[in-house]
Amino acid sequence: LAAYYCDKICLLQDGKLISAGTPEQVLTQSNIERAFNITVEVIPNEITNSLYVIPVLEPLHDTLH
């Protein structure tokens, strides 16, 4: 939602600034993975002209074993 509604955003980890700027500058795969310790894909949406941040989840069967 931040990518759609905000002109500028800040990304924090443990209260420390990781990145600040436009959504395109801040919402990068490496920044989000660093801040939240998860694997993601960042995909541009040409219709809305914003970004989608999609978590890459482990297959459930690998987690259960």
Secondary structure in CASP SS format (residue, H / E / C, confidence):
PFRMAT SS
TARGET T0000
AUTHOR 0000-0000-0000
METHOD secondary structure of the structure
MODEL  1
L C 1.00
A H 1.00
A H 1.00
Y H 1.00
Y H 1.00
C C 1.00
D C 1.00
K C 1.00
I E 1.00
C E 1.00
L E 1.00
L E 1.00
Q E 1.00
D C 1.00
G C 1.00
K E 1.00
L E 1.00
I E 1.00
S E 1.00
A E 1.00
G E 1.00
T C 1.00
P H 1.00
E H 1.00
Q H 1.00
V H 1.00
L C 1.00
T C 1.00
Q H 1.00
S H 1.00
N H 1.00
I H 1.00
E H 1.00
R H 1.00
A H 1.00
F H 1.00
N C 1.00
I C 1.00
T C 1.00
V E 1.00
E E 1.00
V E 1.00
I E 1.00
P E 1.00
N E 1.00
E C 1.00
I C 1.00
T C 1.00
N C 1.00
S E 1.00
L E 1.00
Y E 1.00
V E 1.00
I E 1.00
P E 1.00
V C 1.00
L C 1.00
E C 1.00
P C 1.00
L H 1.00
H H 1.00
D H 1.00
T H 1.00
L H 1.00
H C 1.00
END
